[in-house]
Amino acid sequence: MNRLTMPQLYATAVLAGILTTLFQVANTAALPNVVGSRQLSAALGYSQSAASAVGIFGASLAGALYAVGRAVPFAVNAASFAVSAASLRLMRVRFQVNRQDVRATSRLTNEIREGLGWLWRQPVIRFLTLISAADKVRYGAGYLLIITLARQVGASPLWIGVIFSGAAVGAMTGALVSDRATRRFPLGRIAVVMLWLGALMFPLYALAPNPMVLAAVAAAESLVAPIYAVAMTTHQLAITPDELRGRATSAVSTLTTGALSIGALAGGTLITTLGAKPLVLLCGAWLLILAFLTTANRAVRQAPPAGALPQLQATSATETADMTG
């Protein structure tokens, strides 16, 4: 039989999701040891910029490869994974610092509890993680919402692709300037400004009269998220001890990914029940609440720039000693 069944597709999607999550958590946790603390925010920005560039050109490339043959895009994708794995093997850096005092027999449940406990004791990261998860609910519904709005203004499938390409261009631009913003401005100011900008721009989707304006709104609104994400991740990695980075990152990822899934599942029901434009206004009101809560949080408002964090300064001092010694 030359056909895939739905259970096979579901199993593949679940396995791919698990492996992707494991890689992303390990990648984020190891990044400070690969690039060094001074280049951390720049590396995060370039990483997000590259992901956005793939979002711009990937769909077109996939369509061209599919025209050659049905299996060609999957074969090229498999080859890209093999090249990526080989490139990781060629890296001559230590992904973790030496930790002689870590017990080799430590139970997984204890490690998870330790990571969650440490994260909960960090007021800034704890609060911003909860805010990010709440925002991801809106973000999860956003994809279907934008497609519905695009169809209501007569957008063709090609124009829908242009709208999402506009969002990818905005995200890539935001990622490119995120390093400069993270170094220059305190995390609290970035969080407050970015959330207010998102709350003010999102309702513009409901006012867009044509696909071109929708693409422009998507580009402007998507520019904000990478700056905030890079600033928050830089802060989290800078203050997290190396042995806890993987656990803390996985806790954050689990919470935000789960919220994204809930938003995606609820989006279709809410669009059917309320309509697309009322849901845009509801999401805008939700973002306003998140912006108000973040502005009112004193710990977030007083969070310093990444370069002023004690853990980051200690790491920089160690790097300097290693270079001079």
KEKENU-583343 format. One record per residue (C-alpha): residue number from 1; z, x, y. Coordinates in steps of 0.05 Angstrom, whole numbers, plus 32768, in hexadecimal, padded with zeros to 4 digits. Last residue first. Example, Ala and Ser with C-alpha at 12.3 -4.5 7.8 and 13.67 -1.06 7.14 Angstrom:
2
> num z x y
> 2 808F 8111 7FEB .
> 1 809C 80F6 7FA6 .
***
This chain:
325
> num z x y
> 325 827B 8391 8291 .
> 324 8256 837C 82D0 .
> 323 822F 8343 82AF .
> 322 8269 832D 8283 .
> 321 8298 832E 82BE .
> 320 8268 8304 82E7 .
> 319 8261 82D2 82AE .
> 318 82AC 82CC 82A8 .
> 317 82B3 82C0 82F3 .
> 316 827D 828A 82EF .
> 315 82A3 8269 82B6 .
> 314 82E3 8269 82DF .
> 313 82BE 824C 831B .
> 312 82A0 8215 82EF .
> 311 82E5 8203 82D3 .
> 310 8303 8201 8319 .
> 309 82CD 81D3 8337 .
> 308 82B4 81E8 837C .
> 307 826C 81F5 8366 .
> 306 8266 81AE 834B .
> 305 8275 818E 838E .
> 304 82BB 8170 8394 .
> 303 82D5 812B 837D .
> 302 82FB 810C 83B7 .
> 301 82D3 80CB 83B9 .
> 300 82D9 80C5 836D .
> 299 8325 80CC 836E .
> 298 832A 809B 83A8 .
> 297 8305 8062 8384 .
> 296 82F3 802E 83B8 .
> 295 82AB 8047 83C0 .
> 294 82A2 8045 8374 .
> 293 82BB 7FFD 8370 .
> 292 828F 7FE6 83AA .
> 291 8251 8008 838B .
> 290 825F 7FE9 8347 .
> 289 8265 7FA4 8368 .
> 288 8225 7FAF 838E .
> 287 8202 7FC3 834E .
> 286 8216 7F80 832E .
> 285 81FC 7F5B 836B .
> 284 81B9 7F7E 8363 .
> 283 81B8 7F6D 8319 .
> 282 81C4 7F24 832C .
> 281 818C 7F28 8360 .
> 280 815C 7F44 832C .
> 279 8173 7F0E 82FA .
> 278 8161 7ED8 832E .
> 277 811C 7EF8 8333 .
> 276 810F 7EFA 82E7 .
> 275 8126 7EB4 82D3 .
> 274 816C 7E9C 82C4 .
> 273 816B 7E88 827B .
> 272 812C 7EAA 8262 .
> 271 8139 7EE9 828B .
> 270 8182 7EE8 8275 .
> 269 8170 7EE4 822B .
> 268 813D 7F1C 8231 .
> 267 816C 7F4A 8256 .
> 266 81A8 7F40 8229 .
> 265 818C 7F6C 81F1 .
> 264 8176 7FA3 8221 .
> 263 81B8 7FA0 8247 .
> 262 81E0 7FA5 8206 .
> 261 81B6 7FE1 81F1 .
> 260 81C2 8004 8233 .
> 259 820D 7FF7 822D .
> 258 820D 8017 81E8 .
> 257 81E7 8053 8203 .
> 256 8219 805B 823C .
> 255 8257 8058 820F .
> 254 823B 8083 81D8 .
> 253 8220 80B7 8209 .
> 252 8263 80BE 822D .
> 251 8288 80C7 81EB .
> 250 8253 80F7 81D1 .
> 249 8259 8121 8211 .
> 248 82A5 8124 820A .
> 247 82A1 8139 81C1 .
> 246 826A 816D 81CE .
> 245 828D 818A 820A .
> 244 82D2 818E 81EA .
> 243 82D0 81D6 81CF .
> 242 82B0 81EE 8210 .
> 241 82E7 81D2 823C .
> 240 82CE 819A 8269 .
> 239 82D2 81A3 82B4 .
> 238 828C 81BF 82BF .
> 237 826B 8193 828B .
> 236 8284 8153 82AC .
> 235 8273 8169 82F3 .
> 234 822D 817F 82DF .
> 233 8224 813D 82BA .
> 232 8239 8115 82F7 .
> 231 820D 813A 8328 .
> 230 81D1 8139 82F8 .
> 229 81D8 80EE 82EC .
> 228 81E0 80DD 8336 .
> 227 81A2 8104 834A .
> 226 817C 80E9 830E .
> 225 818C 80A0 8320 .
> 224 8174 809F 8368 .
> 223 812A 80AD 8361 .
> 222 8122 8073 8331 .
> 221 812D 8040 836A .
> 220 80F7 805F 8396 .
> 219 80C3 8065 835D .
> 218 80D2 801F 8343 .
> 217 80CC 8002 8389 .
> 216 8089 8024 8393 .
> 215 8070 800C 8350 .
> 214 8085 7FC5 8360 .
> 213 8061 7FCB 83A3 .
> 212 8021 7FDD 837F .
> 211 802A 7FA6 834B .
> 210 802A 7F6F 8380 .
> 209 8059 7F44 83AA .
> 208 8099 7F6C 83A0 .
> 207 80D4 7F42 83B9 .
> 206 80F9 7F3C 8376 .
> 205 80F2 7F88 836B .
> 204 8112 7F93 83B0 .
> 203 8154 7F7B 8392 .
> 202 815B 7FC1 8372 .
> 201 8159 7FE7 83B3 .
> 200 819B 7FD5 83D3 .
> 199 81C6 7FDD 8395 .
> 198 81A2 801D 8381 .
> 197 81AE 803B 83C6 .
> 196 81F7 8026 83C3 .
> 195 81FF 8047 837F .
> 194 81DD 8087 8396 .
> 193 8208 808C 83D5 .
> 192 824B 8082 83B0 .
> 191 823B 80B0 8376 .
> 190 821E 80E7 83A3 .
> 189 825A 80E4 83D2 .
> 188 828B 80E8 8398 .
> 187 8265 8122 8378 .
> 186 826C 814B 83B7 .
> 185 822B 8161 83DA .
> 184 8206 81A3 83DE .
> 183 8203 81BC 8397 .
> 182 81F5 8179 8378 .
> 181 81C1 8168 83AD .
> 180 819C 81A9 83A4 .
> 179 819C 81A1 8358 .
> 178 8187 8158 835C .
> 177 8148 8166 8385 .
> 176 811A 816F 8348 .
> 175 813C 8138 8321 .
> 174 8130 8106 835A .
> 173 80E6 8118 835B .
> 172 80E1 8110 8310 .
> 171 8104 80CC 8313 .
> 170 80D6 80B4 8349 .
> 169 8098 80CA 8322 .
> 168 80B3 80A8 82E4 .
> 167 80BE 8067 830A .
> 166 8077 806B 8324 .
> 165 805F 8076 82DD .
> 164 8085 8037 82CA .
> 163 805E 8010 82FF .
> 162 801C 8031 82EB .
> 161 8026 801C 82A3 .
> 160 8032 7FD5 82BA .
> 159 7FF2 7FDC 82E2 .
> 158 7FCB 7FEE 82A3 .
> 157 7FE9 7FB4 827E .
> 156 7FCF 7F86 82B6 .
> 155 7FFD 7F71 82EE .
> 154 7FF6 7F29 8306 .
> 153 8033 7F22 8332 .
> 152 805A 7EFE 82FB .
> 151 8044 7F32 82C9 .
> 150 8064 7F69 82F2 .
> 149 80A4 7F41 82F8 .
> 148 80A8 7F39 82AD .
> 147 809B 7F84 82A1 .
> 146 80D0 7F96 82D5 .
> 145 8103 7F69 82B3 .
> 144 80F3 7F83 826E .
> 143 8101 7FCA 8285 .
> 142 813C 7FB8 82B1 .
> 141 8168 7F97 827C .
> 140 817F 7FDA 8263 .
> 139 818A 7FF3 82AA .
> 138 81B8 7FB9 82BA .
> 137 81E3 7FC8 827D .
> 136 81DB 8012 828E .
> 135 81FF 8006 82D1 .
> 134 823E 7FEF 82AD .
> 133 823A 802D 8281 .
> 132 8231 8058 82BF .
> 131 826E 8038 82E0 .
> 130 8298 8043 82A1 .
> 129 8281 808C 829F .
> 128 828F 8092 82EA .
> 127 82D7 807B 82E0 .
> 126 82E6 80A9 82A5 .
> 125 82C2 80E4 82C6 .
> 124 82EC 80DD 8305 .
> 123 832F 80CD 82E4 .
> 122 832C 8104 82AF .
> 121 8364 80F1 827D .
> 120 8335 80C1 8258 .
> 119 8305 80FB 824A .
> 118 833C 8124 822A .
> 117 8351 80EB 81FE .
> 116 830A 80DC 81E9 .
> 115 82FF 8124 81D5 .
> 114 8341 8129 81B0 .
> 113 8335 80E7 818C .
> 112 82F0 80FE 8176 .
> 111 830B 8140 815D .
> 110 8344 811E 8138 .
> 109 8313 80EE 8117 .
> 108 82E7 8129 8102 .
> 107 8321 814D 80E0 .
> 106 8330 8195 80F3 .
> 105 8326 81C2 80B7 .
> 104 8307 81FB 80DE .
> 103 8341 81FB 810E .
> 102 832D 8214 8153 .
> 101 8356 8250 8169 .
> 100 831F 8284 8161 .
> 99 82F1 8261 8191 .
> 98 82B5 828C 81A3 .
> 97 828A 8269 81D7 .
> 96 8255 8238 81C1 .
> 95 8209 8238 81C5 .
> 94 8206 8283 81BF .
> 93 81C3 829D 81D8 .
> 92 8188 82BD 81B5 .
> 91 8159 8281 81B5 .
> 90 8122 8289 8180 .
> 89 8140 8253 8153 .
> 88 813C 8222 818C .
> 87 80F2 8232 8194 .
> 86 80E6 8224 814B .
> 85 8108 81DF 8150 .
> 84 80DD 81CE 818D .
> 83 809D 81E4 816A .
> 82 80AF 81B9 812D .
> 81 80BE 817D 815A .
> 80 807B 8186 817D .
> 79 8058 8187 813A .
> 78 8078 8144 8128 .
> 77 8060 8127 816A .
> 76 801A 8141 815E .
> 75 801A 8121 8119 .
> 74 8035 80E0 8134 .
> 73 8000 80DD 816B .
> 72 7FC9 80ED 8138 .
> 71 7FDB 80B9 8104 .
> 70 7FB3 8080 8123 .
> 69 7F77 80AB 8132 .
> 68 7F50 80C8 816D .
> 67 7F5F 808C 8199 .
> 66 7FA8 8095 8188 .
> 65 7FA6 80DA 81A6 .
> 64 7F8B 80BF 81E8 .
> 63 7FBF 8088 81EA .
> 62 7FF7 80BA 81DB .
> 61 7FDF 80E7 8212 .
> 60 7FDF 80AE 8244 .
> 59 8025 8099 822F .
> 58 8040 80E0 8232 .
> 57 8026 80F1 8278 .
> 56 8057 80CD 82A5 .
> 55 8092 80C7 8274 .
> 54 8088 8110 8261 .
> 53 808F 8121 82AA .
> 52 80CF 80F9 82AD .
> 51 80EC 8121 8273 .
> 50 80D8 8162 8295 .
> 49 80FB 814C 82D5 .
> 48 8139 813A 82AE .
> 47 813B 817F 8290 .
> 46 812C 81A0 82D2 .
> 45 8166 817C 82F2 .
> 44 8196 818D 82BA .
> 43 8181 81D6 82BE .
> 42 818B 81D7 830A .
> 41 81D0 81B8 8303 .
> 40 81E4 81ED 82D1 .
> 39 81C7 822A 82F3 .
> 38 8208 8247 830D .
> 37 822E 8233 82CE .
> 36 8204 825A 829E .
> 35 81C0 8247 8280 .
> 34 81D0 8248 8236 .
> 33 821C 8241 8236 .
> 32 821A 8208 8268 .
> 31 81E3 81E5 823F .
> 30 8208 81E2 81FD .
> 29 822A 819F 8208 .
> 28 81EB 8180 8224 .
> 27 81C0 8197 81EA .
> 26 81F4 8183 81B6 .
> 25 81F9 813D 81D3 .
> 24 81AD 8136 81DA .
> 23 81A2 814F 8193 .
> 22 81D4 811F 8174 .
> 21 81B8 80E5 819C .
> 20 8170 80F5 8187 .
> 19 8185 80FB 813D .
> 18 81A7 80B7 813F .
> 17 816E 8095 8164 .
> 16 813A 80B3 8134 .
> 15 8162 8099 80F9 .
> 14 8167 8054 8118 .
> 13 811D 8051 8129 .
> 12 8109 8069 80E4 .
> 11 8135 8036 80C2 .
> 10 8119 7FFF 80EE .
> 9 80D1 8013 80E0 .
> 8 80DE 8016 8095 .
> 7 8101 7FD2 8096 .
> 6 80C4 7FB6 80BD .
> 5 8093 7FCC 8087 .
> 4 805E 8002 808E .
> 3 801A 7FF6 8070 .
> 2 7FEB 801D 8043 .
> 1 8000 8000 8000 .
***
